[in-house]
Amino acid sequence: MYSAVTNNIRVVVEPEYSPERSMVDEGRHFWLYTIEIANLGRRAVQLTHRHWIITDASGRRQEVRGVGVVGEQPRLEPGQSFRYTSGCPLADSSGVMQGVYRMVAEDGEEFEVEVPTFSLDIPSAPRIVN
């Protein structure tokens, strides 16, 4: 689990490799990531945009920008949280994601919230202990 707090907004990320969505023979690996965004502050905020930087183990980098997350622009009152799951394909078996969310507070102030950098790694095969 990865966590960061920026401007009283906590972002927690839990990545998970998805073997059922991966096609290793075709060089396609797929990860799911679940993110929880919590408003720890005293004013309502709304997530309006996202910006991701995704880098695979070979150094290939892609940027993704868009409105909201998973088709929503959640508004969070103080103490509320929003949780969603999305996915990321890579040509390599590992990589990292990092990003920011653009938020707008109820008073009109715009600010960015850090999404903690998180790794996309295939879990190790279980070790057999004799």
N, C-alpha and C positions, 0 to 999 in steps of 0.2 A: 504494500500500500504506500502511496505517495501523497504528501499533503503540503499545502502552502496557504498562507493567509496574507491577503493584500487588501488594504482599505476595509477591514472588518468583514471581508468575504473569504470564507474557507472553501478551498477546492480540494477534494480527496479523489484520487484515481486508483482504481484496481484493474490492472490489465490481466488478460487471460488468453493464452494461446488456444486457438480453435482448430483442432485437427480435422474435425468433420467438414469445415469450410475451406481447408487448405488442400492444395493439389501439388504436393511436393515434387512429383515427377515432372510437372510443368513449371516448376520454379515459382510457385505461388504459395505464400504462407499468409495466414489470416489470424488477426488478433481481435478480440473483443475488449472493450474497455468500458468500465462503469464509472461514472463520475457523479459525485454528489457536491452540489454547490449550496453552501449555507450562509445565510445573512446573519452575521454576528453583531451587526450595527444597530443603530437607532432609527434609521430611515429606510423606507422602501426603495428597492432598486429593481431595475429590469435589465436582463441580458439582451443586448441587441445584435451583437456580431461576434464571430469567432475568427481566430487566425491560428492555424496550425503550421508547424514546421516539422516535417517527417523526414528522417535521415536513416537510410539503411546501412548495413555493415560495410557495403562497398563505397559509401560516401555519397550515393545518389540522394539528392534532396528534392523534396517537393513541398510546395506551400499550398495550403488550402485556406481560402477566405470565404466567408459566407454570412448570411443573415441567420441569427439565432443558432439553435442546436436542435437536431432531429425534428426540424420543422416547427419549432416553438421558440418564442421569445418570452421565457418565464419571468414573471414579476414575483419578487420575494419580499414579503413584509418582514419586519424585524423578527428574528427567531425562526423563520421558515426556511425550508430547504427544498431543493429540486434534484431529482436523481434520474439519470438516463443511461442507456447503454447504446454504444455505437461500435463501429468496426473499422479496421485498417488492414488492407492487403499490402504485402511487401514481396519483392522478388527474392530477397535474401532471408535467411533464417533468423535474423535479428536486426534490431534497429532501435531508434529512440524517437519519441514524440515530445514536443514542447509547444507551448502556445499561450495565448492570452484571450480573455473575453473582454469585450467592450461593454461597459455597464453605464446606465443612466440612472442617477438618483432622482427621487421624487422632486427635488429642488432644481432639477435640470443639469446638475453637474455630471459631466461625462468623465469616466476614468477607466483604466485597464486593470484587470485582475489576472495575476499570473496563474497559469496552469503549471503545476510542477512538472519538470522534465521526468519522463518515465520510460523505462526500458521495455522493449518488446523482445523477449527471449523465449525460445522453446525450452520448456522445463526439461531438466536432465532425466534420463531414463533411470528408473529405480535401481539402486545398487543391491546386489544379492550378497548377503553376508552369511558366511558359513561358520 
